[in-house]
Amino acid sequence: MELDQQGLALTGATNNGAELFRSALDELVYFKSSVLSTLDKAIAEDPGFALPYFARAYLDLFMTEPKFAKHAKLTIDELKSKVDINKLPSRERHHAAAIEAWIEGDLRKSARILDQLGLDEPRDILALRIGHELDFFSGNKRSLRDRVARQLSAWTPSDAHYGIVQGCYAFGLEENGQYERAQEHGLIALSVRPDDVWALHAVTHSFEMRGAIADGLRFMSDRSNDWAEGNLFSAHNWWHKALFNTDIGDYATAFKIYDEAIFNQDSPKIALVLLDASSLLWRLHLLGVPVADRFAKLAAAWEALEPDPFYVFNDVHAVMAYIGSGRIADARAVVSRLERYVTSGRQDSNNYHNTIRVGLPLAKALVAFGEERYGTALELLYGVRENAIEFGGSEAQRDAIDRTLLEAAIRSGRANLANALASERINLNPHNPYNWSKMAEALRLSNAVERARESDTRSQALKAEVFQAVTPGHAQSGAPIGSPLQH
């Protein structure tokens, strides 16, 4: 019987098929661009070996788009034509059931199935890594941490993929506000494999959420050879670096990163790439920074995607691009599609409930903001933000909601609310210059001129501290920026 890296059975695999799958498993957990090709070779080598089919279907579902979900279903249908899934061992049956649930739109059910599998097989790295991703997509931040914690004791430093488990735990800790511990576990993972881009991502998040911008820039630049290109996650990590630059007012570098590493004519036109592009441009848009024709090109890419509602997190980011490019009618069309979906949609899917509670009011708020109906935008945003975690994404990604709310409060002249929201941000993260600059704007609404001047001074001092703490090479460029990889 062939075994995987953790000693678990690879039922139905020949020697060659097992070797290919073990390689693919390494490539999957480290986000290597070769994983799809390797899985296709494993399927061709062993048509009755189920696990490569499952891994291939999971990767399609990662894309969070309806057309890829259809590809995943075709992959599972192909497997069913080769083997009777009901006669496979329990491990394989759990993976099949989790994929079926995800295809049907019930991400939390899929995550629970993999959690049950983890109780029986805590060293199934495929189940752990995919379950972790499902917790992220479905906004279950407690499980994002505790799923890994439940299985961590089954792993030792001598195990293959031990670092991957540590990196996943680091991200779960970070999303639950345990930033120092997240950094600790992320660095453990990176000591195992410096090119563990998910662990690097978790540590970067921990710097961002603490406002440790200089530390974050140094960390990313010093390790750029390990993450900047050659993997499927490079564009997202470049997005994080661009956020640091944006918050210190280094817009030239943020645009350089956007153009060379996040979105350009050679970028894969998939939602996972487009939403990072939308998110960065929207932050710049809120700051009043001109973005030239970037929004227009991005909106055209969103328009080319299949429009059927599937993962409302994507729909909201499409609305950002439409609003930013002045295509208000197209933004309203997305709202109309979501309204029709809610009327006739499947009530047993996570996306249905997330659309009602978060996505639809958020999309309406963005349209109102784009139409300069800031009071309406404010009311919608204020009502939705307490449920926003259900929407998916990370704390850093969802911060776009709070930034838009604060900007709407300022632009609608709601001085008391603007002051309160800025105070909220400063007390949570007093080291981010953006927070102090927004406090200054809020204070000016209240005619608190001297305090506003003090806040502006604090913002400028924090920016200066970052530029003094990092060399020009770190602050401005880092390693050569690579274009995002084709999917």
C-alpha positions, 0 to 999 in steps of 0.5 A: 500500500502506498502512503502519503508524507504522513503515513496515511494510505493512498488507496488505489495508487500505483507507485508512480501515481503515489509519487506524483500525488505526494509531489502535488500535495507539497505543491498545493500546501506551498502554493506552487504554480505547478500543482495543477499540472502535477495533479493532472498527471497523477489523474492520468497515471491512476484513473482510479486513484481518488485523492488527486481528483479531490485535490483538483476539485478543491483547487477549482473551488478555491477560485470562488467562481461559478465556472470553476465550481462547474469544473469541480463537479465535472472532476468529481463526475469523472471520478464517479465514472471510474470508481464507486465512491461509496466503497472507498475508505472513510477518509476518501468518503469524507473528502467527497462529501465535503466537495459535494457540499461546497459545490452546492454552496454550503461552505460551513457544512463542507468545513464541518465534514472536514473537521470530523475527518480531522478528528479521525485523521488529524494528520490528513494535511489536505483536509486540514489545509482545505478546512482552514481555507473554508473557515476563511471563505465562510468567515468562521474566524474561531474555527480558523484558529481552533480547527488547527489547534485541535489537530496540532498536538498530533504533529511533531517537528520531524513530520513532513508539513509540520511547518504548514500546520504552524503557518495555518495556526499563525493565521488563525491566531492573527485573525483572532487578535493574538498578533504576537503569538501569530508572529511566533508560530509563523516564524516557526513555520518559516524556519521549516520552509522559508518559502511558506508563503501562507506563513509569511502572509500570517506574519505580515498580517500580524505587523499590519494589524499592530501598525508595525509598518516599518517592521512589515516592510523590512520583513517582506523585503528581506524575504522577497526572494521567498515569496515575490514570484514563482507561486500562486499567492505572490499577487496577494502578498504584494497587495499587503506590501502595497497596503503598507505603502498606502498607509504611509502615503507612498502612493508611487510605490503602491501604484508600482506594485499594483501595475507590476504585481497585482493587475496588468494585461498579463494577470490572470483574470480571476476573481481572487486577483481582481478583488485584491486589485479592487480593494487597493484601488478603492482605498486609494479612491477613498483617499482622493488619490487619482488612479488614472485609467486603472479602475476602467481596465479593472471594471472591464475584467470584472465584466468578463466574469460569469455574473451569476451570484456565487460568492458575494464577497466577489460581487461587492469588490466588482461594485467597487471597480464599477463605482471607481470607474464611474460605471454606476449603472453597472454597479446598480446592475450587480445590486439588481442581480443580488436582489433577484438572487435573494428573491429566488435563491437557494436558502440553504447556501451560505452565500444566500444568507451572506448576501442578505445580511452583508453583501446586498446592503454593502453593495447598496452602500457602495452605490450610494457612496458613488452617487455622493449620497453619503448619509444613505451609505453611512446608515447602510454601512453602520448597520452591516459592519457588525455582521461583516465577518460572516462575509468572509475575507480577513480583518485586513480585507474587511477594513475596507468597509470601516474605511468607507464608513468613516469616509462617509461620516466625514463627507456627510458632515457627521462630526460626532460619528466621524470623531467616534469612528476615528477614535475607535481606530486610533485606540485599536491601532495607534501606530498607523498614520492613516488613523491619525490623519482621519482623526484630524479630518474628523476634528476639523468637522468639530472645529477642534482646530488645535487638536486636528493640527496635533493629529496631523502632526502625529500622522506625519511623525509616524510616516517619518518614523517609517521612512527613517527606519527602513532604507530606501531599497526597503521602503520603495522597491524591495526585490524585483516585482514579478508579474502574477502567475497565470492560472 
